[in-house]
């Protein structure tokens, strides 16, 4: 089995994605610049930025959001659930992957973190 790691431009010790055994695993993403600086804003704005980053990372591995089979979401507070869902739904026009949503105190006091697993092409 070969494993391919997709390096991050951010100053943190992780890969943006790792591909192996027919799967692609993305590291959890929060709203931040390529340099690793947090980008604050509404839950909608954070979700849109995160999902854009996820789609771009998936493209680097040769797949799209249609290959995503599992999503893990952390919200800073469940009061953001409806707002998050409204922004999230626009990114999966061909059907939703399995998903779990929970709450947690997040890095940089942001409100949303998303991690995905996908099937490689």
Backbone atoms as SQL, in Angstrom:
CREATE TABLE atoms (id INTEGER PRIMARY KEY, chain TEXT, resi INTEGER, resn TEXT, atom TEXT, x REAL, y REAL, z REAL);
INSERT INTO atoms VALUES
  (1, 'A', 1, 'UNK', 'N', 0.844, -1.176, 0.000),
  (2, 'A', 1, 'UNK', 'CA', 0.000, 0.000, 0.000),
  (3, 'A', 1, 'UNK', 'C', 0.891, 1.241, 0.000),
  (4, 'A', 2, 'UNK', 'N', 0.595, 2.176, -0.888),
  (5, 'A', 2, 'UNK', 'CA', 1.341, 3.431, -0.901),
  (6, 'A', 2, 'UNK', 'C', 0.516, 4.517, -0.219),
  (7, 'A', 3, 'UNK', 'N', 1.213, 5.415, 0.416),
  (8, 'A', 3, 'UNK', 'CA', 0.581, 6.547, 1.096),
  (9, 'A', 3, 'UNK', 'C', 1.165, 7.818, 0.505),
  (10, 'A', 4, 'UNK', 'N', 0.279, 8.740, 0.151),
  (11, 'A', 4, 'UNK', 'CA', 0.711, 10.027, -0.388),
  (12, 'A', 4, 'UNK', 'C', 0.234, 11.126, 0.544),
  (13, 'A', 5, 'UNK', 'N', 1.159, 11.998, 0.919),
  (14, 'A', 5, 'UNK', 'CA', 0.843, 13.113, 1.804),
  (15, 'A', 5, 'UNK', 'C', 0.864, 14.421, 1.016),
  (16, 'A', 6, 'UNK', 'N', -0.130, 15.256, 1.268),
  (17, 'A', 6, 'UNK', 'CA', -0.242, 16.557, 0.620),
  (18, 'A', 6, 'UNK', 'C', 0.087, 17.620, 1.664),
  (19, 'A', 7, 'UNK', 'N', 1.259, 18.211, 1.522),
  (20, 'A', 7, 'UNK', 'CA', 1.766, 19.158, 2.522),
  (21, 'A', 7, 'UNK', 'C', 0.880, 20.397, 2.618),
  (22, 'A', 8, 'UNK', 'N', 0.909, 20.996, 3.789),
  (23, 'A', 8, 'UNK', 'CA', 0.189, 22.245, 4.010),
  (24, 'A', 8, 'UNK', 'C', 1.140, 23.428, 3.881),
  (25, 'A', 9, 'UNK', 'N', 0.595, 24.567, 3.522),
  (26, 'A', 9, 'UNK', 'CA', 1.393, 25.797, 3.501),
  (27, 'A', 9, 'UNK', 'C', 1.359, 26.489, 4.860),
  (28, 'A', 10, 'UNK', 'N', 0.486, 26.000, 5.731),
  (29, 'A', 10, 'UNK', 'CA', 0.326, 26.613, 7.054),
  (30, 'A', 10, 'UNK', 'C', 1.477, 26.187, 7.976),
  (31, 'A', 11, 'UNK', 'N', 1.800, 27.000, 8.961),
  (32, 'A', 11, 'UNK', 'CA', 2.933, 26.699, 9.842),
  (33, 'A', 11, 'UNK', 'C', 2.569, 25.737, 10.975),
  (34, 'A', 12, 'UNK', 'N', 1.943, 24.608, 10.624),
  (35, 'A', 12, 'UNK', 'CA', 1.512, 23.636, 11.628),
  (36, 'A', 12, 'UNK', 'C', 1.978, 22.241, 11.223),
  (37, 'A', 13, 'UNK', 'N', 2.171, 21.341, 12.188),
  (38, 'A', 13, 'UNK', 'CA', 2.702, 20.012, 11.891),
  (39, 'A', 13, 'UNK', 'C', 1.622, 19.012, 11.461),
  (40, 'A', 14, 'UNK', 'N', 1.054, 19.209, 10.286),
  (41, 'A', 14, 'UNK', 'CA', 0.105, 18.249, 9.724),
  (42, 'A', 14, 'UNK', 'C', 0.112, 18.362, 8.207),
  (43, 'A', 15, 'UNK', 'N', -0.427, 17.344, 7.552),
  (44, 'A', 15, 'UNK', 'CA', -0.651, 17.385, 6.111),
  (45, 'A', 15, 'UNK', 'C', -2.065, 17.879, 5.868),
  (46, 'A', 16, 'UNK', 'N', -2.282, 18.595, 4.758),
  (47, 'A', 16, 'UNK', 'CA', -3.648, 18.981, 4.405),
  (48, 'A', 16, 'UNK', 'C', -4.486, 17.740, 4.135),
  (49, 'A', 17, 'UNK', 'N', -3.865, 16.745, 3.488),
  (50, 'A', 17, 'UNK', 'CA', -4.567, 15.501, 3.166),
  (51, 'A', 17, 'UNK', 'C', -3.561, 14.362, 3.116),
  (52, 'A', 18, 'UNK', 'N', -4.073, 13.159, 3.351),
  (53, 'A', 18, 'UNK', 'CA', -3.289, 11.941, 3.203),
  (54, 'A', 18, 'UNK', 'C', -4.142, 10.953, 2.421),
  (55, 'A', 19, 'UNK', 'N', -3.540, 10.373, 1.374),
  (56, 'A', 19, 'UNK', 'CA', -4.251, 9.411, 0.535),
  (57, 'A', 19, 'UNK', 'C', -3.611, 8.046, 0.700),
  (58, 'A', 20, 'UNK', 'N', -4.440, 7.034, 0.934),
  (59, 'A', 20, 'UNK', 'CA', -3.944, 5.681, 1.065),
  (60, 'A', 20, 'UNK', 'C', -5.074, 4.672, 1.095),
  (61, 'A', 21, 'UNK', 'N', -4.818, 3.499, 0.555),
  (62, 'A', 21, 'UNK', 'CA', -5.780, 2.396, 0.585),
  (63, 'A', 21, 'UNK', 'C', -7.145, 2.792, 0.013),
  (64, 'A', 22, 'UNK', 'N', -7.133, 3.607, -1.044),
  (65, 'A', 22, 'UNK', 'CA', -8.367, 3.989, -1.711),
  (66, 'A', 22, 'UNK', 'C', -9.166, 5.080, -1.027),
  (67, 'A', 23, 'UNK', 'N', -8.592, 5.686, -0.002),
  (68, 'A', 23, 'UNK', 'CA', -9.286, 6.735, 0.746),
  (69, 'A', 23, 'UNK', 'C', -8.432, 8.001, 0.792),
  (70, 'A', 24, 'UNK', 'N', -9.114, 9.133, 0.978),
  (71, 'A', 24, 'UNK', 'CA', -8.448, 10.419, 1.177),
  (72, 'A', 24, 'UNK', 'C', -8.961, 10.999, 2.489),
  (73, 'A', 25, 'UNK', 'N', -8.044, 11.335, 3.375),
  (74, 'A', 25, 'UNK', 'CA', -8.374, 11.888, 4.690),
  (75, 'A', 25, 'UNK', 'C', -7.855, 13.318, 4.749),
  (76, 'A', 26, 'UNK', 'N', -8.746, 14.258, 5.008),
  (77, 'A', 26, 'UNK', 'CA', -8.338, 15.651, 5.150),
  (78, 'A', 26, 'UNK', 'C', -8.234, 16.012, 6.624),
  (79, 'A', 27, 'UNK', 'N', -7.230, 16.810, 6.945),
  (80, 'A', 27, 'UNK', 'CA', -7.125, 17.340, 8.300),
  (81, 'A', 27, 'UNK', 'C', -8.289, 18.284, 8.557),
  (82, 'A', 28, 'UNK', 'N', -8.648, 18.429, 9.826),
  (83, 'A', 28, 'UNK', 'CA', -9.705, 19.365, 10.184),
  (84, 'A', 28, 'UNK', 'C', -9.345, 20.767, 9.724),
  (85, 'A', 29, 'UNK', 'N', -10.319, 21.461, 9.166),
  (86, 'A', 29, 'UNK', 'CA', -10.094, 22.800, 8.630),
  (87, 'A', 29, 'UNK', 'C', -10.898, 23.827, 9.415),
  (88, 'A', 30, 'UNK', 'N', -10.247, 24.934, 9.729),
  (89, 'A', 30, 'UNK', 'CA', -10.929, 26.091, 10.298),
  (90, 'A', 30, 'UNK', 'C', -10.721, 27.255, 9.341),
  (91, 'A', 31, 'UNK', 'N', -11.407, 28.345, 9.580),
  (92, 'A', 31, 'UNK', 'CA', -11.338, 29.515, 8.709),
  (93, 'A', 31, 'UNK', 'C', -10.014, 30.240, 8.940),
  (94, 'A', 32, 'UNK', 'N', -9.084, 30.071, 7.973),
  (95, 'A', 32, 'UNK', 'CA', -7.794, 30.743, 8.103),
  (96, 'A', 32, 'UNK', 'C', -7.168, 30.975, 6.742),
  (97, 'A', 33, 'UNK', 'N', -6.189, 31.868, 6.742),
  (98, 'A', 33, 'UNK', 'CA', -5.447, 32.170, 5.527),
  (99, 'A', 33, 'UNK', 'C', -4.470, 31.039, 5.230),
  (100, 'A', 34, 'UNK', 'N', -3.873, 31.080, 4.047),
  (101, 'A', 34, 'UNK', 'CA', -2.845, 30.105, 3.675),
  (102, 'A', 34, 'UNK', 'C', -1.631, 30.189, 4.610),
  (103, 'A', 35, 'UNK', 'N', -1.457, 31.346, 5.229),
  (104, 'A', 35, 'UNK', 'CA', -0.327, 31.537, 6.143),
  (105, 'A', 35, 'UNK', 'C', -0.649, 31.070, 7.559),
  (106, 'A', 36, 'UNK', 'N', -1.879, 30.622, 7.797),
  (107, 'A', 36, 'UNK', 'CA', -2.251, 30.109, 9.106),
  (108, 'A', 36, 'UNK', 'C', -2.839, 31.130, 10.051),
  (109, 'A', 37, 'UNK', 'N', -3.252, 32.276, 9.527),
  (110, 'A', 37, 'UNK', 'CA', -3.884, 33.295, 10.368),
  (111, 'A', 37, 'UNK', 'C', -5.396, 33.085, 10.377),
  (112, 'A', 38, 'UNK', 'N', -6.026, 33.099, 11.558),
  (113, 'A', 38, 'UNK', 'CA', -7.478, 32.904, 11.606),
  (114, 'A', 38, 'UNK', 'C', -8.223, 34.029, 10.898),
  (115, 'A', 39, 'UNK', 'N', -9.339, 33.661, 10.268),
  (116, 'A', 39, 'UNK', 'CA', -10.213, 34.631, 9.605),
  (117, 'A', 39, 'UNK', 'C', -11.568, 34.540, 10.288),
  (118, 'A', 40, 'UNK', 'N', -11.893, 35.570, 11.046),
  (119, 'A', 40, 'UNK', 'CA', -13.141, 35.583, 11.806),
  (120, 'A', 40, 'UNK', 'C', -14.275, 36.102, 10.932),
  (121, 'A', 41, 'UNK', 'N', -15.467, 35.845, 11.351),
  (122, 'A', 41, 'UNK', 'CA', -16.653, 36.285, 10.636),
  (123, 'A', 41, 'UNK', 'C', -17.831, 35.471, 11.116),
  (124, 'A', 42, 'UNK', 'N', -18.938, 35.601, 10.437),
  (125, 'A', 42, 'UNK', 'CA', -20.134, 34.845, 10.804),
  (126, 'A', 42, 'UNK', 'C', -19.898, 33.356, 10.567),
  (127, 'A', 43, 'UNK', 'N', -20.761, 32.535, 11.119),
  (128, 'A', 43, 'UNK', 'CA', -20.679, 31.093, 10.886),
  (129, 'A', 43, 'UNK', 'C', -20.811, 30.803, 9.391),
  (130, 'A', 44, 'UNK', 'N', -21.669, 31.530, 8.719),
  (131, 'A', 44, 'UNK', 'CA', -21.810, 31.363, 7.269),
  (132, 'A', 44, 'UNK', 'C', -20.495, 31.660, 6.563),
  (133, 'A', 45, 'UNK', 'N', -19.861, 32.773, 6.902),
  (134, 'A', 45, 'UNK', 'CA', -18.593, 33.148, 6.270),
  (135, 'A', 45, 'UNK', 'C', -17.498, 32.133, 6.582),
  (136, 'A', 46, 'UNK', 'N', -17.416, 31.687, 7.832),
  (137, 'A', 46, 'UNK', 'CA', -16.415, 30.688, 8.195),
  (138, 'A', 46, 'UNK', 'C', -16.655, 29.388, 7.436),
  (139, 'A', 47, 'UNK', 'N', -17.909, 28.952, 7.367),
  (140, 'A', 47, 'UNK', 'CA', -18.235, 27.702, 6.679),
  (141, 'A', 47, 'UNK', 'C', -17.894, 27.791, 5.198),
  (142, 'A', 48, 'UNK', 'N', -18.226, 28.901, 4.563),
  (143, 'A', 48, 'UNK', 'CA', -17.922, 29.065, 3.137),
  (144, 'A', 48, 'UNK', 'C', -16.411, 29.017, 2.897),
  (145, 'A', 49, 'UNK', 'N', -15.642, 29.695, 3.735),
  (146, 'A', 49, 'UNK', 'CA', -14.178, 29.689, 3.581),
  (147, 'A', 49, 'UNK', 'C', -13.628, 28.281, 3.777),
  (148, 'A', 50, 'UNK', 'N', -14.101, 27.591, 4.803),
  (149, 'A', 50, 'UNK', 'CA', -13.630, 26.233, 5.084),
  (150, 'A', 50, 'UNK', 'C', -13.970, 25.301, 3.927),
  (151, 'A', 51, 'UNK', 'N', -15.206, 25.350, 3.455),
  (152, 'A', 51, 'UNK', 'CA', -15.613, 24.450, 2.376),
  (153, 'A', 51, 'UNK', 'C', -14.846, 24.750, 1.092),
  (154, 'A', 52, 'UNK', 'N', -14.557, 26.005, 0.832),
  (155, 'A', 52, 'UNK', 'CA', -13.730, 26.346, -0.332),
  (156, 'A', 52, 'UNK', 'C', -12.349, 25.699, -0.190),
  (157, 'A', 53, 'UNK', 'N', -11.759, 25.786, 0.991),
  (158, 'A', 53, 'UNK', 'CA', -10.455, 25.169, 1.245),
  (159, 'A', 53, 'UNK', 'C', -10.528, 23.660, 1.064),
  (160, 'A', 54, 'UNK', 'N', -11.588, 23.044, 1.572),
  (161, 'A', 54, 'UNK', 'CA', -11.757, 21.594, 1.437),
  (162, 'A', 54, 'UNK', 'C', -11.862, 21.198, -0.031),
  (163, 'A', 55, 'UNK', 'N', -12.676, 21.902, -0.798),
  (164, 'A', 55, 'UNK', 'CA', -12.841, 21.578, -2.221),
  (165, 'A', 55, 'UNK', 'C', -11.508, 21.731, -2.958),
  (166, 'A', 56, 'UNK', 'N', -10.759, 22.781, -2.665),
  (167, 'A', 56, 'UNK', 'CA', -9.454, 22.975, -3.305),
  (168, 'A', 56, 'UNK', 'C', -8.481, 21.861, -2.915),
  (169, 'A', 57, 'UNK', 'N', -8.512, 21.432, -1.668),
  (170, 'A', 57, 'UNK', 'CA', -7.642, 20.338, -1.228),
  (171, 'A', 57, 'UNK', 'C', -8.040, 19.035, -1.906),
  (172, 'A', 58, 'UNK', 'N', -9.330, 18.769, -2.001),
  (173, 'A', 58, 'UNK', 'CA', -9.792, 17.569, -2.706),
  (174, 'A', 58, 'UNK', 'C', -9.329, 17.587, -4.161),
  (175, 'A', 59, 'UNK', 'N', -9.390, 18.741, -4.805),
  (176, 'A', 59, 'UNK', 'CA', -8.920, 18.863, -6.193),
  (177, 'A', 59, 'UNK', 'C', -7.445, 18.491, -6.302),
  (178, 'A', 60, 'UNK', 'N', -6.649, 18.893, -5.314),
  (179, 'A', 60, 'UNK', 'CA', -5.216, 18.544, -5.324),
  (180, 'A', 60, 'UNK', 'C', -5.015, 17.038, -5.334),
  (181, 'A', 61, 'UNK', 'N', -5.947, 16.299, -4.745),
  (182, 'A', 61, 'UNK', 'CA', -5.832, 14.836, -4.692),
  (183, 'A', 61, 'UNK', 'C', -6.508, 14.168, -5.888),
  (184, 'A', 62, 'UNK', 'N', -7.119, 14.973, -6.769),
  (185, 'A', 62, 'UNK', 'CA', -7.735, 14.435, -7.970),
  (186, 'A', 62, 'UNK', 'C', -9.199, 14.062, -7.847),
  (187, 'A', 63, 'UNK', 'N', -9.868, 14.537, -6.795),
  (188, 'A', 63, 'UNK', 'CA', -11.280, 14.207, -6.598),
  (189, 'A', 63, 'UNK', 'C', -12.080, 15.472, -6.289),
  (190, 'A', 64, 'UNK', 'N', -13.376, 15.303, -6.074),
  (191, 'A', 64, 'UNK', 'CA', -14.249, 16.438, -5.757),
  (192, 'A', 64, 'UNK', 'C', -15.082, 16.118, -4.522),
  (193, 'A', 65, 'UNK', 'N', -15.929, 17.056, -4.138),
  (194, 'A', 65, 'UNK', 'CA', -16.785, 16.833, -2.978),
  (195, 'A', 65, 'UNK', 'C', -17.777, 15.691, -3.209),
  (196, 'A', 66, 'UNK', 'N', -17.987, 15.290, -4.466),
  (197, 'A', 66, 'UNK', 'CA', -18.854, 14.141, -4.736),
  (198, 'A', 66, 'UNK', 'C', -18.263, 12.840, -4.198),
  (199, 'A', 67, 'UNK', 'N', -16.951, 12.814, -3.942),
  (200, 'A', 67, 'UNK', 'CA', -16.287, 11.627, -3.403),
  (201, 'A', 67, 'UNK', 'C', -16.323, 11.551, -1.882),
  (202, 'A', 68, 'UNK', 'N', -16.781, 12.616, -1.229),
  (203, 'A', 68, 'UNK', 'CA', -16.788, 12.660, 0.238),
  (204, 'A', 68, 'UNK', 'C', -17.840, 11.698, 0.780),
  (205, 'A', 69, 'UNK', 'N', -17.420, 10.841, 1.717),
  (206, 'A', 69, 'UNK', 'CA', -18.340, 9.861, 2.308),
  (207, 'A', 69, 'UNK', 'C', -18.649, 10.146, 3.771),
  (208, 'A', 70, 'UNK', 'N', -17.792, 10.906, 4.460),
  (209, 'A', 70, 'UNK', 'CA', -18.000, 11.175, 5.887),
  (210, 'A', 70, 'UNK', 'C', -17.481, 12.562, 6.218),
  (211, 'A', 71, 'UNK', 'N', -18.280, 13.301, 6.982),
  (212, 'A', 71, 'UNK', 'CA', -17.911, 14.645, 7.433),
  (213, 'A', 71, 'UNK', 'C', -18.077, 14.708, 8.946),
  (214, 'A', 72, 'UNK', 'N', -17.085, 15.250, 9.620),
  (215, 'A', 72, 'UNK', 'CA', -17.153, 15.518, 11.053),
  (216, 'A', 72, 'UNK', 'C', -17.118, 17.031, 11.224),
  (217, 'A', 73, 'UNK', 'N', -18.095, 17.564, 11.949),
  (218, 'A', 73, 'UNK', 'CA', -18.196, 19.011, 12.157),
  (219, 'A', 73, 'UNK', 'C', -18.153, 19.311, 13.648),
  (220, 'A', 74, 'UNK', 'N', -17.387, 20.329, 13.997),
  (221, 'A', 74, 'UNK', 'CA', -17.380, 20.845, 15.357),
  (222, 'A', 74, 'UNK', 'C', -17.857, 22.286, 15.296),
  (223, 'A', 75, 'UNK', 'N', -18.846, 22.614, 16.098),
  (224, 'A', 75, 'UNK', 'CA', -19.328, 23.985, 16.241),
  (225, 'A', 75, 'UNK', 'C', -18.996, 24.459, 17.644),
  (226, 'A', 76, 'UNK', 'N', -18.734, 25.733, 17.803),
  (227, 'A', 76, 'UNK', 'CA', -18.441, 26.256, 19.139),
  (228, 'A', 76, 'UNK', 'C', -19.688, 26.261, 20.014),
  (229, 'A', 77, 'UNK', 'N', -20.862, 26.280, 19.383),
  (230, 'A', 77, 'UNK', 'CA', -22.134, 26.295, 20.118),
  (231, 'A', 77, 'UNK', 'C', -23.227, 25.787, 19.180),
  (232, 'A', 78, 'UNK', 'N', -24.130, 24.951, 19.682),
  (233, 'A', 78, 'UNK', 'CA', -25.201, 24.412, 18.839),
  (234, 'A', 78, 'UNK', 'C', -26.193, 25.481, 18.393),
  (235, 'A', 79, 'UNK', 'N', -26.120, 26.671, 18.958),
  (236, 'A', 79, 'UNK', 'CA', -26.992, 27.749, 18.482),
  (237, 'A', 79, 'UNK', 'C', -26.679, 28.101, 17.028),
  (238, 'A', 80, 'UNK', 'N', -25.516, 27.680, 16.527),
  (239, 'A', 80, 'UNK', 'CA', -25.118, 27.950, 15.153),
  (240, 'A', 80, 'UNK', 'C', -25.541, 26.851, 14.173),
  (241, 'A', 81, 'UNK', 'N', -26.224, 25.822, 14.664),
  (242, 'A', 81, 'UNK', 'CA', -26.544, 24.649, 13.846),
  (243, 'A', 81, 'UNK', 'C', -27.309, 25.015, 12.575),
  (244, 'A', 82, 'UNK', 'N', -28.367, 25.790, 12.680),
  (245, 'A', 82, 'UNK', 'CA', -29.183, 26.140, 11.506),
  (246, 'A', 82, 'UNK', 'C', -28.392, 26.992, 10.518),
  (247, 'A', 83, 'UNK', 'N', -27.661, 27.973, 11.027),
  (248, 'A', 83, 'UNK', 'CA', -26.861, 28.822, 10.143),
  (249, 'A', 83, 'UNK', 'C', -25.786, 28.006, 9.434),
  (250, 'A', 84, 'UNK', 'N', -25.136, 27.115, 10.179),
  (251, 'A', 84, 'UNK', 'CA', -24.128, 26.247, 9.567),
  (252, 'A', 84, 'UNK', 'C', -24.746, 25.400, 8.462),
  (253, 'A', 85, 'UNK', 'N', -25.876, 24.747, 8.762),
  (254, 'A', 85, 'UNK', 'CA', -26.522, 23.880, 7.775),
  (255, 'A', 85, 'UNK', 'C', -26.862, 24.623, 6.494),
  (256, 'A', 86, 'UNK', 'N', -27.361, 25.839, 6.619),
  (257, 'A', 86, 'UNK', 'CA', -27.732, 26.619, 5.435),
  (258, 'A', 86, 'UNK', 'C', -26.522, 26.851, 4.528),
  (259, 'A', 87, 'UNK', 'N', -25.370, 27.138, 5.114),
  (260, 'A', 87, 'UNK', 'CA', -24.157, 27.360, 4.321),
  (261, 'A', 87, 'UNK', 'C', -23.584, 26.047, 3.792),
  (262, 'A', 88, 'UNK', 'N', -23.596, 25.021, 4.607),
  (263, 'A', 88, 'UNK', 'CA', -23.025, 23.711, 4.268),
  (264, 'A', 88, 'UNK', 'C', -23.755, 23.055, 3.102),
  (265, 'A', 89, 'UNK', 'N', -25.075, 23.116, 3.105),
  (266, 'A', 89, 'UNK', 'CA', -25.894, 22.397, 2.118),
  (267, 'A', 89, 'UNK', 'C', -25.571, 22.785, 0.685),
  (268, 'A', 90, 'UNK', 'N', -25.121, 23.997, 0.465),
  (269, 'A', 90, 'UNK', 'CA', -24.852, 24.461, -0.896),
  (270, 'A', 90, 'UNK', 'C', -23.651, 23.771, -1.530),
  (271, 'A', 91, 'UNK', 'N', -22.822, 23.109, -0.730),
  (272, 'A', 91, 'UNK', 'CA', -21.590, 22.500, -1.224),
  (273, 'A', 91, 'UNK', 'C', -21.755, 21.056, -1.680),
  (274, 'A', 92, 'UNK', 'N', -22.933, 20.474, -1.492),
  (275, 'A', 92, 'UNK', 'CA', -23.150, 19.076, -1.868),
  (276, 'A', 92, 'UNK', 'C', -24.405, 18.939, -2.730),
  (277, 'A', 93, 'UNK', 'N', -24.371, 19.461, -3.968),
  (278, 'A', 93, 'UNK', 'CA', -25.563, 19.440, -4.819),
  (279, 'A', 93, 'UNK', 'C', -25.969, 18.043, -5.283),
  (280, 'A', 94, 'UNK', 'N', -25.067, 17.073, -5.236),
  (281, 'A', 94, 'UNK', 'CA', -25.364, 15.725, -5.730),
  (282, 'A', 94, 'UNK', 'C', -25.636, 14.720, -4.624),
  (283, 'A', 95, 'UNK', 'N', -25.899, 15.188, -3.419),
  (284, 'A', 95, 'UNK', 'CA', -26.200, 14.294, -2.298),
  (285, 'A', 95, 'UNK', 'C', -25.226, 14.500, -1.158),
  (286, 'A', 96, 'UNK', 'N', -25.732, 14.304, 0.035),
  (287, 'A', 96, 'UNK', 'CA', -24.941, 14.562, 1.236),
  (288, 'A', 96, 'UNK', 'C', -24.188, 13.329, 1.707),
  (289, 'A', 97, 'UNK', 'N', -22.970, 13.519, 2.205),
  (290, 'A', 97, 'UNK', 'CA', -22.250, 12.418, 2.844),
  (291, 'A', 97, 'UNK', 'C', -22.804, 12.170, 4.251),
  (292, 'A', 98, 'UNK', 'N', -22.401, 11.060, 4.851),
  (293, 'A', 98, 'UNK', 'CA', -22.699, 10.840, 6.266),
  (294, 'A', 98, 'UNK', 'C', -22.028, 11.967, 7.049),
  (295, 'A', 99, 'UNK', 'N', -22.641, 12.342, 8.192),
  (296, 'A', 99, 'UNK', 'CA', -22.104, 13.497, 8.917),
  (297, 'A', 99, 'UNK', 'C', -22.395, 13.391, 10.405),
  (298, 'A', 100, 'UNK', 'N', -21.474, 13.889, 11.192),
  (299, 'A', 100, 'UNK', 'CA', -21.643, 14.041, 12.629),
  (300, 'A', 100, 'UNK', 'C', -21.356, 15.493, 12.976),
  (301, 'A', 101, 'UNK', 'N', -22.185, 16.069, 13.839),
  (302, 'A', 101, 'UNK', 'CA', -21.967, 17.439, 14.319),
  (303, 'A', 101, 'UNK', 'C', -21.937, 17.403, 15.836),
  (304, 'A', 102, 'UNK', 'N', -20.941, 18.041, 16.407),
  (305, 'A', 102, 'UNK', 'CA', -20.825, 18.120, 17.858),
  (306, 'A', 102, 'UNK', 'C', -20.298, 19.506, 18.225),
  (307, 'A', 103, 'UNK', 'N', -20.223, 19.783, 19.507),
  (308, 'A', 103, 'UNK', 'CA', -19.682, 21.067, 19.946),
  (309, 'A', 103, 'UNK', 'C', -18.331, 20.868, 20.622),
  (310, 'A', 104, 'UNK', 'N', -17.519, 21.903, 20.523),
  (311, 'A', 104, 'UNK', 'CA', -16.199, 21.871, 21.135),
  (312, 'A', 104, 'UNK', 'C', -15.656, 23.290, 21.189),
  (313, 'A', 105, 'UNK', 'N', -14.757, 23.521, 22.090),
  (314, 'A', 105, 'UNK', 'CA', -14.008, 24.775, 22.078),
  (315, 'A', 105, 'UNK', 'C', -12.945, 24.628, 20.995),
  (316, 'A', 106, 'UNK', 'N', -12.942, 25.522, 20.034),
  (317, 'A', 106, 'UNK', 'CA', -12.094, 25.374, 18.857),
  (318, 'A', 106, 'UNK', 'C', -10.864, 26.275, 18.903),
  (319, 'A', 107, 'UNK', 'N', -9.866, 25.881, 18.130),
  (320, 'A', 107, 'UNK', 'CA', -8.635, 26.658, 18.025),
  (321, 'A', 107, 'UNK', 'C', -8.947, 28.089, 17.603),
  (322, 'A', 108, 'UNK', 'N', -8.202, 29.025, 18.139),
  (323, 'A', 108, 'UNK', 'CA', -8.308, 30.450, 17.809),
  (324, 'A', 108, 'UNK', 'C', -9.686, 31.028, 18.116),
  (325, 'A', 109, 'UNK', 'N', -10.464, 30.324, 18.917),
  (326, 'A', 109, 'UNK', 'CA', -11.825, 30.745, 19.277),
  (327, 'A', 109, 'UNK', 'C', -12.705, 30.966, 18.048),
  (328, 'A', 110, 'UNK', 'N', -12.476, 30.153, 17.016),
  (329, 'A', 110, 'UNK', 'CA', -13.344, 30.161, 15.842),
  (330, 'A', 110, 'UNK', 'C', -14.598, 29.356, 16.155),
  (331, 'A', 111, 'UNK', 'N', -15.569, 29.384, 15.251),
  (332, 'A', 111, 'UNK', 'CA', -16.865, 28.758, 15.520),
  (333, 'A', 111, 'UNK', 'C', -17.119, 27.468, 14.762),
  (334, 'A', 112, 'UNK', 'N', -16.308, 27.158, 13.746),
  (335, 'A', 112, 'UNK', 'CA', -16.558, 25.989, 12.904),
  (336, 'A', 112, 'UNK', 'C', -15.241, 25.291, 12.579),
  (337, 'A', 113, 'UNK', 'N', -15.241, 23.955, 12.659),
  (338, 'A', 113, 'UNK', 'CA', -14.153, 23.132, 12.135),
  (339, 'A', 113, 'UNK', 'C', -14.789, 21.967, 11.397),
  (340, 'A', 114, 'UNK', 'N', -14.222, 21.627, 10.238),
  (341, 'A', 114, 'UNK', 'CA', -14.767, 20.547, 9.415),
  (342, 'A', 114, 'UNK', 'C', -13.629, 19.627, 8.980),
  (343, 'A', 115, 'UNK', 'N', -13.874, 18.327, 9.093),
  (344, 'A', 115, 'UNK', 'CA', -12.932, 17.297, 8.658),
  (345, 'A', 115, 'UNK', 'C', -13.683, 16.341, 7.742),
  (346, 'A', 116, 'UNK', 'N', -13.067, 15.927, 6.635),
  (347, 'A', 116, 'UNK', 'CA', -13.751, 15.017, 5.716),
  (348, 'A', 116, 'UNK', 'C', -12.902, 13.804, 5.379),
  (349, 'A', 117, 'UNK', 'N', -13.609, 12.739, 5.013),
  (350, 'A', 117, 'UNK', 'CA', -13.010, 11.524, 4.475),
  (351, 'A', 117, 'UNK', 'C', -13.685, 11.252, 3.140),
  (352, 'A', 118, 'UNK', 'N', -12.896, 10.857, 2.156),
  (353, 'A', 118, 'UNK', 'CA', -13.435, 10.655, 0.816),
  (354, 'A', 118, 'UNK', 'C', -12.846, 9.393, 0.191),
  (355, 'A', 119, 'UNK', 'N', -13.531, 8.900, -0.821),
  (356, 'A', 119, 'UNK', 'CA', -13.054, 7.768, -1.603),
  (357, 'A', 119, 'UNK', 'C', -12.227, 8.320, -2.756),
  (358, 'A', 120, 'UNK', 'N', -11.023, 7.774, -2.932),
  (359, 'A', 120, 'UNK', 'CA', -10.160, 8.212, -4.025),
  (360, 'A', 120, 'UNK', 'C', -10.707, 7.683, -5.352),
  (361, 'A', 121, 'UNK', 'N', -10.395, 8.383, -6.433),
  (362, 'A', 121, 'UNK', 'CA', -10.851, 7.948, -7.768),
  (363, 'A', 121, 'UNK', 'C', -10.056, 6.759, -8.245);
